[in-house]
């Protein structure tokens, strides 16, 4: 594929839950593209469809209609070994790092399992330490720790390191900072930004907080009631919002514009 081909493209993607009068269109005819090494944020309030869209991209859900293309190949219907290969290329970090962490695994065992799934050297100490260092942790010290010995921010960093062990092309961070306090949120956002450079990653960041979208992203996609209502470069969406819903989100963060201009 050429460099002009989008890494990920969604064409008229919908996901409907239920039937008849009770049907819910959680994602409604969404089309968008994500380029290589972009950081793209999907922002919207609870119920906007952003997490459902993320799960469609991760192939944790099947679309009711439409196409999801990776490098021009429709992955909406892949199964078996093709789906497992796709999951190695598209990894996720979710909202609650504690529930995502097997409580009976040390950090070493967790990272080793990811290396095995990729087909790499499961005993590569250096690789595990490097992954932890890239998320701002002392790898040698952390490897033998159990989940309950780590703070929320540390567990989230470990989950990012786990994803990195698979050498993904796309990292989907679904509300990955929402359970952390303000200072830790900034740290995780900085980690995500740095990973684009260090791992040649494309990052899809899902959040209800448009302030975080401004901080971390190249482009912003705004969702409401399952529909994509606005998209564009971050500065354009923030300083010249076209849709009334985007304007409302920005009005709820009254000092955002001043902070960007400082």
QUIJO-V7814 format. One record per residue. N is the residue number from 1. SS is DSSP state (H for helix, E for strand, C for the rest). OMEGA is omega in degrees with one decimal (NA if undefined). BURIAL is # if it has 16 or more other ideal C-beta (glycine too) atoms within 10 Angstrom, else .. Layout:
n=N ss=SS omega=OMEGA burial=BURIAL
n=N ss=SS omega=OMEGA burial=BURIAL
This chain:
n=1 ss=C omega=179.7 burial=.
n=2 ss=C omega=178.8 burial=.
n=3 ss=C omega=179.7 burial=.
n=4 ss=C omega=176.5 burial=.
n=5 ss=C omega=178.8 burial=.
n=6 ss=C omega=175.8 burial=#
n=7 ss=C omega=179.6 burial=#
n=8 ss=E omega=179.2 burial=#
n=9 ss=E omega=174.9 burial=#
n=10 ss=E omega=-178.2 burial=#
n=11 ss=E omega=175.1 burial=#
n=12 ss=E omega=-176.8 burial=.
n=13 ss=E omega=175.0 burial=#
n=14 ss=E omega=171.8 burial=#
n=15 ss=E omega=-177.7 burial=#
n=16 ss=E omega=174.3 burial=.
n=17 ss=E omega=179.3 burial=.
n=18 ss=C omega=-177.0 burial=.
n=19 ss=C omega=174.6 burial=.
n=20 ss=H omega=-176.3 burial=.
n=21 ss=H omega=-178.2 burial=.
n=22 ss=H omega=-177.5 burial=.
n=23 ss=C omega=177.5 burial=.
n=24 ss=E omega=176.7 burial=.
n=25 ss=E omega=-176.3 burial=#
n=26 ss=E omega=171.8 burial=#
n=27 ss=E omega=-168.6 burial=#
n=28 ss=E omega=171.2 burial=#
n=29 ss=E omega=-177.8 burial=.
n=30 ss=E omega=174.0 burial=#
n=31 ss=E omega=176.7 burial=.
n=32 ss=E omega=177.5 burial=#
n=33 ss=E omega=176.0 burial=#
n=34 ss=E omega=-176.5 burial=#
n=35 ss=C omega=178.3 burial=#
n=36 ss=C omega=176.2 burial=#
n=37 ss=C omega=173.4 burial=.
n=38 ss=C omega=165.3 burial=#
n=39 ss=E omega=-176.8 burial=#
n=40 ss=E omega=179.8 burial=#
n=41 ss=E omega=169.7 burial=#
n=42 ss=E omega=-175.3 burial=#
n=43 ss=E omega=177.9 burial=#
n=44 ss=C omega=179.7 burial=#
n=45 ss=C omega=176.7 burial=.
n=46 ss=C omega=-179.2 burial=.
n=47 ss=C omega=-178.1 burial=.
n=48 ss=C omega=-179.5 burial=#
n=49 ss=C omega=-174.8 burial=#
n=50 ss=H omega=179.7 burial=#
n=51 ss=H omega=175.4 burial=#
n=52 ss=H omega=177.7 burial=#
n=53 ss=H omega=177.6 burial=#
n=54 ss=H omega=-179.3 burial=#
n=55 ss=H omega=173.3 burial=#
n=56 ss=H omega=178.9 burial=#
n=57 ss=H omega=179.5 burial=#
n=58 ss=C omega=-176.4 burial=#
n=59 ss=C omega=168.1 burial=#
n=60 ss=C omega=171.5 burial=.
n=61 ss=C omega=173.3 burial=#
n=62 ss=C omega=175.5 burial=.
n=63 ss=C omega=173.3 burial=#
n=64 ss=C omega=176.1 burial=.
n=65 ss=E omega=178.8 burial=.
n=66 ss=E omega=-177.0 burial=#
n=67 ss=E omega=172.3 burial=#
n=68 ss=E omega=-171.9 burial=#
n=69 ss=E omega=170.4 burial=#
n=70 ss=E omega=-176.1 burial=#
n=71 ss=C omega=177.2 burial=.
n=72 ss=C omega=-179.5 burial=.
n=73 ss=E omega=-179.5 burial=.
n=74 ss=E omega=-178.1 burial=.
n=75 ss=C omega=-174.1 burial=#
n=76 ss=C omega=-175.6 burial=#
n=77 ss=C omega=-176.1 burial=.
n=78 ss=C omega=-178.4 burial=#
n=79 ss=C omega=173.1 burial=.
n=80 ss=H omega=-175.2 burial=.
n=81 ss=H omega=177.4 burial=.
n=82 ss=H omega=178.3 burial=.
n=83 ss=H omega=178.3 burial=.
n=84 ss=H omega=176.8 burial=.
n=85 ss=H omega=177.7 burial=.
n=86 ss=H omega=-179.7 burial=#
n=87 ss=H omega=175.0 burial=#
n=88 ss=H omega=-179.0 burial=.
n=89 ss=H omega=-177.6 burial=.
n=90 ss=E omega=-176.0 burial=#
n=91 ss=E omega=-175.7 burial=#
n=92 ss=E omega=168.0 burial=#
n=93 ss=E omega=-172.3 burial=#
n=94 ss=C omega=-171.7 burial=#
n=95 ss=C omega=-172.6 burial=#
n=96 ss=C omega=-177.1 burial=.
n=97 ss=H omega=-177.6 burial=#
n=98 ss=H omega=-179.4 burial=.
n=99 ss=H omega=178.5 burial=.
n=100 ss=H omega=-172.8 burial=#
n=101 ss=C omega=173.7 burial=#
n=102 ss=C omega=-172.4 burial=.
n=103 ss=C omega=-179.5 burial=.
n=104 ss=C omega=178.8 burial=.
n=105 ss=C omega=165.2 burial=.
n=106 ss=E omega=176.9 burial=#
n=107 ss=H omega=179.0 burial=#
n=108 ss=H omega=-177.6 burial=#
n=109 ss=H omega=178.9 burial=.
n=110 ss=H omega=-178.6 burial=#
n=111 ss=H omega=178.6 burial=#
n=112 ss=H omega=179.5 burial=#
n=113 ss=H omega=178.3 burial=.
n=114 ss=H omega=178.3 burial=#
n=115 ss=H omega=178.8 burial=#
n=116 ss=H omega=178.9 burial=.
n=117 ss=H omega=179.0 burial=.
n=118 ss=H omega=-176.4 burial=.
n=119 ss=C omega=-180.0 burial=.
n=120 ss=C omega=179.5 burial=.
n=121 ss=C omega=-175.1 burial=.
n=122 ss=C omega=-177.6 burial=#
n=123 ss=C omega=-176.9 burial=.
n=124 ss=C omega=179.4 burial=.
n=125 ss=H omega=-177.3 burial=.
n=126 ss=H omega=-179.2 burial=.
n=127 ss=H omega=179.2 burial=#
n=128 ss=H omega=179.7 burial=#
n=129 ss=H omega=178.5 burial=#
n=130 ss=H omega=-179.9 burial=.
n=131 ss=H omega=179.3 burial=#
n=132 ss=H omega=179.0 burial=#
n=133 ss=H omega=179.3 burial=.
n=134 ss=H omega=174.9 burial=#
n=135 ss=C omega=172.0 burial=#
n=136 ss=C omega=-179.7 burial=#
n=137 ss=C omega=173.8 burial=#
n=138 ss=C omega=-171.4 burial=.
n=139 ss=H omega=-176.8 burial=#
n=140 ss=H omega=-178.3 burial=.
n=141 ss=H omega=-171.8 burial=.
n=142 ss=H omega=-170.8 burial=#
n=143 ss=C omega=-175.1 burial=#
n=144 ss=C omega=-177.1 burial=.
n=145 ss=C omega=175.1 burial=#
n=146 ss=E omega=-177.2 burial=.
n=147 ss=H omega=-176.2 burial=#
n=148 ss=H omega=179.2 burial=.
n=149 ss=H omega=-177.4 burial=.
n=150 ss=C omega=173.6 burial=#
n=151 ss=C omega=178.4 burial=.
n=152 ss=H omega=178.9 burial=.
n=153 ss=H omega=178.5 burial=#
n=154 ss=H omega=178.8 burial=#
n=155 ss=H omega=179.4 burial=#
n=156 ss=H omega=177.3 burial=#
n=157 ss=H omega=177.7 burial=#
n=158 ss=H omega=179.7 burial=#
n=159 ss=H omega=174.4 burial=#
n=160 ss=H omega=177.7 burial=#
n=161 ss=H omega=177.4 burial=#
n=162 ss=H omega=178.2 burial=#
n=163 ss=H omega=-178.5 burial=#
n=164 ss=H omega=-180.0 burial=#
n=165 ss=C omega=179.1 burial=#
n=166 ss=C omega=-179.6 burial=#
n=167 ss=C omega=-177.9 burial=#
n=168 ss=C omega=173.0 burial=#
n=169 ss=C omega=-179.2 burial=#
n=170 ss=E omega=174.3 burial=#
n=171 ss=E omega=178.1 burial=#
n=172 ss=E omega=-179.9 burial=#
n=173 ss=E omega=-174.5 burial=#
n=174 ss=E omega=-178.3 burial=#
n=175 ss=C omega=-172.1 burial=#
n=176 ss=C omega=-179.1 burial=#
n=177 ss=C omega=-169.3 burial=#
n=178 ss=C omega=-179.5 burial=.
n=179 ss=C omega=-178.2 burial=#
n=180 ss=C omega=176.6 burial=#
n=181 ss=C omega=-168.2 burial=.
n=182 ss=H omega=-177.1 burial=.
n=183 ss=H omega=179.3 burial=.
n=184 ss=H omega=177.7 burial=#
n=185 ss=H omega=179.9 burial=#
n=186 ss=H omega=179.2 burial=.
n=187 ss=H omega=-179.4 burial=#
n=188 ss=H omega=177.1 burial=#
n=189 ss=H omega=177.1 burial=#
n=190 ss=H omega=176.9 burial=.
n=191 ss=H omega=-179.5 burial=#
n=192 ss=H omega=179.0 burial=#
n=193 ss=H omega=-180.0 burial=.
n=194 ss=H omega=-176.8 burial=.
n=195 ss=H omega=176.8 burial=#
n=196 ss=H omega=-178.7 burial=#
n=197 ss=H omega=-173.4 burial=.
n=198 ss=H omega=-175.2 burial=.
n=199 ss=H omega=179.8 burial=#
n=200 ss=C omega=-172.9 burial=.
n=201 ss=C omega=162.6 burial=#
n=202 ss=E omega=-175.3 burial=#
n=203 ss=E omega=173.7 burial=#
n=204 ss=E omega=-174.5 burial=#
n=205 ss=E omega=-178.1 burial=#
n=206 ss=E omega=-178.2 burial=#
n=207 ss=E omega=171.3 burial=#
n=208 ss=C omega=-172.4 burial=#
n=209 ss=C omega=-176.8 burial=#
n=210 ss=H omega=174.7 burial=#
n=211 ss=H omega=176.3 burial=#
n=212 ss=H omega=177.8 burial=#
n=213 ss=H omega=179.5 burial=#
n=214 ss=H omega=-173.9 burial=#
n=215 ss=H omega=-165.7 burial=#
n=216 ss=H omega=-162.8 burial=#
n=217 ss=C omega=170.4 burial=#
n=218 ss=C omega=179.6 burial=#
n=219 ss=E omega=180.0 burial=#
n=220 ss=E omega=172.8 burial=#
n=221 ss=E omega=-176.6 burial=#
n=222 ss=E omega=-179.9 burial=#
n=223 ss=E omega=175.4 burial=#
n=224 ss=E omega=178.2 burial=#
n=225 ss=C omega=176.0 burial=.
n=226 ss=C omega=-176.7 burial=#
n=227 ss=E omega=174.1 burial=#
n=228 ss=E omega=-172.7 burial=#
n=229 ss=E omega=178.1 burial=#
n=230 ss=E omega=176.0 burial=#
n=231 ss=E omega=178.1 burial=#
n=232 ss=E omega=174.5 burial=#
n=233 ss=E omega=-173.4 burial=.
n=234 ss=H omega=-177.8 burial=#
n=235 ss=H omega=179.9 burial=.
n=236 ss=H omega=-179.0 burial=.
n=237 ss=H omega=-176.4 burial=#
n=238 ss=H omega=-174.2 burial=#
n=239 ss=H omega=179.6 burial=.
n=240 ss=C omega=-178.5 burial=.
n=241 ss=C omega=-177.0 burial=#
n=242 ss=C omega=-175.6 burial=.
n=243 ss=C omega=-177.8 burial=.
n=244 ss=H omega=179.0 burial=.
n=245 ss=H omega=176.0 burial=#
n=246 ss=H omega=178.4 burial=#
n=247 ss=H omega=178.3 burial=.
n=248 ss=H omega=179.0 burial=.
n=249 ss=H omega=179.7 burial=#
n=250 ss=H omega=179.0 burial=#
n=251 ss=H omega=178.8 burial=.
n=252 ss=C omega=176.6 burial=.
n=253 ss=C omega=-167.9 burial=.
n=254 ss=C omega=-175.9 burial=.
n=255 ss=C omega=-176.0 burial=.
n=256 ss=H omega=-177.1 burial=#
n=257 ss=H omega=179.8 burial=.
n=258 ss=H omega=-179.5 burial=.
n=259 ss=H omega=179.4 burial=.
n=260 ss=H omega=-176.3 burial=.
n=261 ss=H omega=-178.4 burial=.
n=262 ss=C omega=NA burial=.
